[in-house]
Amino acid sequence: VKDNPNFYLRHGFDKGYTVYGCPYVQENCDVDAPSDNLVIYGHHMNDKSMFAGLMKYADKSFWEKHKTIQFDTLTEKGKYEVVAAFKTEVYTDSPNSFRYYDFVNAETADDFNAYIAKCKELAIYDTGVNVEYGDKLITLSTCEYSRNNGRMVVVAKKVAE
């Protein structure tokens, strides 16, 4: 919801209130066009629901068995190969903070490459996946509780089905 970007943090698909919320695409991303990077948020619930499973990507052995993510829209199916999994801080001026959510569309190849370089720098392990300017990305984000304003982030690139 553009006038209330965090609406789905506490509302379900039916727009009714729920503490679970509903995974949602960041308001300045365009699923149809699509944006260069679709940023999707979901809660990390204590009962392991919603996006809590993203935490498993902190373990390389999990990634080795789950190298792709399926993200389908109303108009197409999408398969994405995991490029990087990392933890970071948000909403702070800390040098440990990475504003990954600011990257939606690359103005230039240098912008795109800088985003990928930062993701790989922060990555918990090397996936060996190459990414090129023009690739479409998906960034999944959930809360991570080892630090204030912590996030677990998984970045993946779209691949042919």
C-alpha positions as CSV (number, residue, x, y, z in Angstrom):
1,V,0.0,0.0,0.0
2,K,1.8,3.1,-1.3
3,D,0.4,5.5,1.3
4,N,1.2,3.1,4.2
5,P,4.2,1.0,3.1
6,N,4.3,-1.1,6.3
7,F,0.6,-2.0,6.2
8,Y,1.2,-5.7,5.6
9,L,3.5,-6.0,8.6
10,R,0.4,-6.3,10.7
11,H,-2.3,-7.2,8.1
12,G,-3.0,-10.4,6.1
13,F,-3.8,-10.8,2.4
14,D,-7.4,-10.1,3.3
15,K,-6.4,-6.8,4.9
16,G,-7.6,-8.0,8.3
17,Y,-5.3,-7.4,11.3
18,T,-2.9,-10.2,12.2
19,V,0.4,-10.2,14.1
20,Y,1.8,-12.4,11.4
21,G,1.4,-9.9,8.7
22,C,1.8,-11.0,5.2
23,P,5.0,-11.1,3.0
24,Y,4.9,-8.0,0.8
25,V,6.9,-6.3,-1.9
26,Q,8.5,-2.9,-1.1
27,E,6.3,-0.1,-2.2
28,N,8.7,1.4,-4.8
29,C,9.3,-2.0,-6.5
30,D,7.3,-3.0,-9.6
31,V,6.5,-6.7,-10.0
32,D,5.1,-6.2,-13.5
33,A,7.8,-4.2,-15.1
34,P,9.8,-5.7,-13.2
35,S,12.2,-3.6,-11.1
36,D,15.9,-4.6,-11.3
37,N,15.5,-5.8,-7.7
38,L,12.3,-6.8,-6.0
39,V,12.6,-6.4,-2.2
40,I,10.2,-8.6,-0.3
41,Y,9.7,-8.5,3.5
42,G,8.2,-11.0,5.8
43,H,8.2,-11.5,9.6
44,H,10.5,-13.9,11.4
45,M,7.9,-15.5,13.7
46,N,8.9,-17.4,16.8
47,D,6.7,-20.3,15.7
48,K,9.0,-20.6,12.6
49,S,6.3,-19.4,10.2
50,M,6.4,-16.6,7.6
51,F,10.1,-15.7,6.7
52,A,11.7,-17.4,9.7
53,G,13.0,-20.0,7.3
54,L,15.3,-17.5,5.8
55,M,17.5,-17.9,8.8
56,K,18.4,-21.4,7.5
57,Y,20.4,-19.7,4.7
58,A,23.0,-18.7,7.4
59,D,24.1,-22.3,7.2
60,K,26.0,-23.1,4.0
61,S,24.9,-26.8,4.1
62,F,21.3,-25.6,3.9
63,W,22.1,-23.4,0.9
64,E,23.9,-26.4,-0.8
65,K,20.5,-28.2,-0.8
66,H,18.4,-25.1,-1.5
67,K,20.2,-23.1,-4.1
68,T,17.1,-21.7,-5.8
69,I,14.0,-19.8,-4.7
70,Q,10.7,-20.0,-6.6
71,F,8.8,-16.7,-6.8
72,D,5.7,-16.7,-8.9
73,T,3.4,-13.8,-9.7
74,L,0.0,-13.7,-11.3
75,T,1.5,-13.5,-14.7
76,E,4.7,-15.6,-14.6
77,K,6.7,-18.2,-12.8
78,G,10.1,-17.2,-11.6
79,K,13.1,-19.3,-10.5
80,Y,15.9,-17.4,-8.7
81,E,19.5,-18.7,-7.9
82,V,20.8,-17.6,-4.5
83,V,23.7,-15.1,-4.9
84,A,24.3,-14.1,-1.3
85,A,23.0,-14.6,2.2
86,F,24.0,-12.1,4.8
87,K,23.2,-10.4,8.1
88,T,23.2,-6.6,8.5
89,E,21.8,-3.7,10.5
90,V,19.3,-1.3,9.1
91,Y,17.9,2.2,10.0
92,T,21.2,3.3,11.6
93,D,24.3,5.2,10.7
94,S,26.4,2.4,12.0
95,P,29.3,1.3,9.7
96,N,27.8,-2.2,10.0
97,S,24.6,-1.0,8.3
98,F,23.8,-1.8,4.6
99,R,20.8,-0.1,3.1
100,Y,20.1,-3.0,0.6
101,Y,16.5,-1.8,0.4
102,D,17.6,1.4,-1.3
103,F,18.6,-0.5,-4.4
104,V,15.6,-1.1,-6.7
105,N,16.6,0.0,-10.2
106,A,20.2,0.5,-11.3
107,E,20.9,3.9,-12.9
108,T,24.1,2.4,-14.4
109,A,26.1,-0.8,-14.6
110,D,28.4,0.6,-11.9
111,D,25.4,1.0,-9.5
112,F,24.4,-2.6,-10.1
113,N,27.9,-3.9,-9.7
114,A,28.4,-1.9,-6.5
115,Y,25.2,-3.4,-5.0
116,I,26.3,-7.0,-5.9
117,A,29.8,-6.4,-4.6
118,K,28.5,-5.2,-1.2
119,C,26.2,-8.2,-1.0
120,K,29.1,-10.6,-1.8
121,E,31.3,-8.7,0.7
122,L,28.8,-9.3,3.5
123,A,27.9,-12.8,2.4
124,I,28.2,-15.5,5.1
125,Y,29.7,-17.9,2.4
126,D,30.6,-17.7,-1.2
127,T,28.0,-19.2,-3.5
128,G,30.2,-18.8,-6.6
129,V,27.1,-17.4,-8.5
130,N,28.0,-14.8,-11.1
131,V,25.7,-11.8,-11.6
132,E,25.7,-9.4,-14.5
133,Y,24.2,-6.0,-15.1
134,G,20.8,-6.6,-16.5
135,D,20.0,-9.7,-14.4
136,K,16.8,-9.4,-12.4
137,L,17.1,-9.8,-8.6
138,I,14.9,-10.7,-5.7
139,T,15.9,-9.7,-2.1
140,L,14.2,-11.4,0.7
141,S,14.4,-9.7,4.1
142,T,13.4,-10.7,7.7
143,C,14.3,-9.6,11.2
144,E,17.4,-11.1,12.7
145,Y,17.8,-10.9,16.5
146,S,21.5,-11.1,17.2
147,R,21.7,-7.2,17.1
148,N,19.5,-4.1,17.2
149,N,17.7,-3.6,13.9
150,G,19.3,-6.8,12.5
151,R,18.2,-8.3,9.3
152,M,18.8,-11.6,7.5
153,V,18.9,-11.0,3.8
154,V,18.9,-13.4,0.9
155,V,19.6,-12.0,-2.6
156,A,19.0,-14.2,-5.7
157,K,19.1,-13.7,-9.5
158,K,16.4,-14.8,-11.9
159,V,17.4,-17.8,-14.1
160,A,15.7,-19.5,-17.0
161,E,13.1,-22.1,-16.0
